Amino acid sequence: MSTELHVSAEESASFDRATIEYIQRASATGLYEIRGLGAKRKLPHFDDLLLLGASLSRYPLEGYREKCNTRTVLGTRYATKPVVLDIPITIAGMSFGALSANVKEALGRAATAVGTSTTTGDGGMTSEERNSSKTLVYQCLPSRYGFNPDDVRRADAIEIVIGQGAKPGGGGMLLGQKVNPRVAKMRTLPAGVDQRSASRHPDWTGPDDLAIKIRELREITDWEKPIYVKVGATRVPHDVKLAVHSGADVVVVDGMQGGTAATQLTFIEHVGIPTLAAVRQAADALEELNMTGKVQLIVSGGIRSGADVAKALALGADAVSIGQGVLFSLGCNSSTYVQKGQHIDASADYATLGTRPGFCHHCHTGRCPVGVTTQDAALEQRLEVETGAKRVRNYLKTLAMELTTLARACGKQDVHHMEREDLVALTVEAAAMARVPLAGTEWIPGQSSP
Amino acid sequence: MNAAAAAAPVKEFDLSQSGNLRALNRWLHRELPVECAPRVRVVNPDGAHSIAAGVDGAVEIDVLGHAGYYVAGMNKQARVTVHGNAGTGAAENMMSGLVRIKGFASNSAGASAHGGCLVIEGDASLRCGISLKGGDIVVGGSAGSFTAFMAQAGRILICGDAGEALGDSLYEAVIYVRGKVASLGADARFEPMTESDLAAVRELLAIAGFDHDPASFRRVASARGLYHWNADANQEY
C-alpha cells in the first residue's frame, strides 16, 4: 500500500492559477495591471479562414512568371494628391515616445524601401521619421501632442484617430520612465510625468463636428492630402458609416488584437471586437453606402502574415496596417539584439523584467531588452537603424510575396481582386463573423440553413 | 491698428459668393505677399467654418460678422479680428499671432494652442483653453465649465466668472480669474499671487486692452498631485 499523500490537481475553471494570481496581485498593490502589446486571449482570427485555390472552376496564374499587381491607392474621394503605394501593407501609427527615434527612422527607411507608408503616433512627428519616410501619415490625436501646421503640411496624409483596437474609448498612456526630456518637450509636458492622454478630441464632439473638423484640415492643406479616420473596432457598422458621412477619404478599423505601448490589461483583453469580425462589418458598411472603391478601408489589429493580408483583402479591405508585426520583425521578444553584426544575448535583461523572450509585454517600463520600446539612451542603441530597417524591409517583402502567391493561386492578376468567394471558414464562429461558408458546406450562419 | 496698417491696400473676399472660402484660404496660403501684405477683409462670413485657417504670414485679417467653427485655426503670425461671435474651436492649435473675437466664443476656444494670444471680448463657452500648450487666452467676460481642462502650458486670464471644474487635470498652465469660480476641477488649486503673477496679468490685460486691477485676480494652478499614479485617487483620473 502506497504511503504517498494524495495531492489534488483539480484546478478551478473559474479561479484558475492565472485568476488567483491576478486577484492576489490586485490585493497586494491596489492597482490594475498595465502592459504593452495586444490581446493575448484566443480569439477568432484569420487562421480560422482558408483560401480556396484555383482548380477546374478557377484558373490560376503562373506563380513565378505572371505579374500580380499590388499597387494601392488611398484617398481618392476628395484629396487631390492621393497616397500611392507599391503594396497594400502599411506600417501603423506608433508614437515616438513609445518607440525610440532609431526605431522610427528604421520603420521609415523600411517603408520607403518597399514603397509603402509609415505613420506617426501620439507624440508628434520627428525629423528622423519624416526624413526617412517617402510617404508619412500624420496622426491627429485627442492629445494633439506636438501637432502643428508645419507638420500637417509636411505630411502625405492626415489620420484622425478616434480610437485604437487595444483600447477603444481610452486615451494614450506613457509612463514617466519613458517621458525623457526630448519626449517631454515634444509633448509640452514635464519630464517624468505619467502621461495620460485625453480620450476625446479637444475641439469637436460627435460626427457632425468631425465633418467640420475634417473640412478645416482640408482647407489648411488646400484639399490636397487624404484624410483618414481611424476607429477602434466596436460598433463598426455605425462608426464606419459616420466616418464616411463625416467626409473621410479612408477609414481605418483597428481590431482588438491591435497593440499598444501601455494600457490597462482589463482594457486590452475585454474591450472591442476581433479584427476578423470587424473587417466584414466595415466592408459591408461601405457597400451599403455605395462607397466601396470610393472610400478605402484599411484594417489592422493582429495582421501577421501574407495569408492574413490576403484574407483581409478578400473580405473587403483595400490595405492593412501592421504594428506589432513590425516590432517583432525589429527584434521584439528576440533573445538577442544585434550590434555591429554580432548577436548579443539579452536574456538577463528579460529576466530582470520578470519575463523571458517570447512572453515579454513590458513596453510600458521603457526597459526593452532589445532597444525597441525604450527612451533609455543606452538601451535604444541596441536597435541599429540599418539592421532594423533591413529586417522590416525583409518582413514586408515576405508578406507581399506571400500575398501575391496566394492571389495568383486564386487566379487573381491583382491582389485587390481577392474576393469573399475565395474564402471558407474553419469554425462556425468564423463563418458567422466573416459571413463565408463553413468549409465543406454551403452554410453561412445567420444567412442560410445548415 | 497703426497708421501704416490702416493705409495698407485692402483685399476683400465676399463669402456670400460660392467657392470664396476656399479661394480665401488658398490665397492666404499661397499668394500672400511676404512683405507689405494687404489687409484682408472678409465680408458676409455668415458663420462659415474654417475662415482663415492655416495662415502662416504677417497679415491683418478682419472678419466682418460672425464666424463658424475653427476661425483662424492653426494660425501662425496673422492678426485676425472677428467683428462678431465665433463658433467652436476659435484659434484652435494657434502657434503665434493674435486672434481677437469681439463678441462671444463658443466651445473649445483656443484649444491646444501652442502660442500667440486669443482675446475674447465677450464670454467663452465650455472647455476654453482645453489642452492648451503654451498660448495665452484672455476672456473679457466669463468662461464656461471645464475651462483649461488638461491645459499643459500657457496662461488663461478670465475677467469675469468661471464655471464648474476650472482647471481640471491641469499640468503647467496657469489661470488667473477675477470673478467667482463655481468649482475647481481635479488637482486644481488656488495659489497666492506673486509679483510675477501680477506682472503676467498686467501684460495680458495690456495685450487685450482691458482695464482691471491686476490685484483683483486670483491664481489657479496644478497641485501636481496627478502627475504620477496614485492608487488612493482612483476616481481622480
Chai-1 contact restraints between the chains, C-beta under 6 A:
chainA,res_idxA,chainB,res_idxB,connection_type,confidence,min_distance_angstrom,max_distance_angstrom,comment,restraint_id
A,G30,B,A231,contact,1.0,0.0,6.0,A-B,restraint_1
A,L31,B,A231,contact,1.0,0.0,6.0,A-B,restraint_2
A,R144,B,S112,contact,1.0,0.0,6.0,A-B,restraint_3
A,R144,B,S131,contact,1.0,0.0,6.0,A-B,restraint_4
A,P149,B,G54,contact,1.0,0.0,6.0,A-B,restraint_5
A,P149,B,M74,contact,1.0,0.0,6.0,A-B,restraint_6
A,T188,B,K133,contact,1.0,0.0,6.0,A-B,restraint_7
A,T188,B,Q152,contact,1.0,0.0,6.0,A-B,restraint_8
A,T188,B,A153,contact,1.0,0.0,6.0,A-B,restraint_9
A,V193,B,Y227,contact,1.0,0.0,6.0,A-B,restraint_10
A,D194,B,H228,contact,1.0,0.0,6.0,A-B,restraint_11
A,D194,B,W229,contact,1.0,0.0,6.0,A-B,restraint_12
A,A198,B,M150,contact,1.0,0.0,6.0,A-B,restraint_13
A,P202,B,S108,contact,1.0,0.0,6.0,A-B,restraint_14
A,P202,B,A111,contact,1.0,0.0,6.0,A-B,restraint_15
A,P202,B,S112,contact,1.0,0.0,6.0,A-B,restraint_16
A,P202,B,I130,contact,1.0,0.0,6.0,A-B,restraint_17
A,P202,B,S131,contact,1.0,0.0,6.0,A-B,restraint_18
A,D203,B,G89,contact,1.0,0.0,6.0,A-B,restraint_19
A,D203,B,E92,contact,1.0,0.0,6.0,A-B,restraint_20
A,D203,B,S108,contact,1.0,0.0,6.0,A-B,restraint_21
A,D203,B,A111,contact,1.0,0.0,6.0,A-B,restraint_22
A,I212,B,H49,contact,1.0,0.0,6.0,A-B,restraint_23
A,I212,B,Y69,contact,1.0,0.0,6.0,A-B,restraint_24
A,R215,B,S50,contact,1.0,0.0,6.0,A-B,restraint_25
A,E216,B,S50,contact,1.0,0.0,6.0,A-B,restraint_26
A,E216,B,A53,contact,1.0,0.0,6.0,A-B,restraint_27
A,E216,B,Y70,contact,1.0,0.0,6.0,A-B,restraint_28
A,E216,B,G73,contact,1.0,0.0,6.0,A-B,restraint_29
A,E219,B,N25,contact,1.0,0.0,6.0,A-B,restraint_30
A,E219,B,S50,contact,1.0,0.0,6.0,A-B,restraint_31
A,E219,B,A53,contact,1.0,0.0,6.0,A-B,restraint_32
A,I220,B,A53,contact,1.0,0.0,6.0,A-B,restraint_33
A,I220,B,G54,contact,1.0,0.0,6.0,A-B,restraint_34
A,I220,B,M74,contact,1.0,0.0,6.0,A-B,restraint_35
A,D222,B,R26,contact,1.0,0.0,6.0,A-B,restraint_36
A,D222,B,H29,contact,1.0,0.0,6.0,A-B,restraint_37
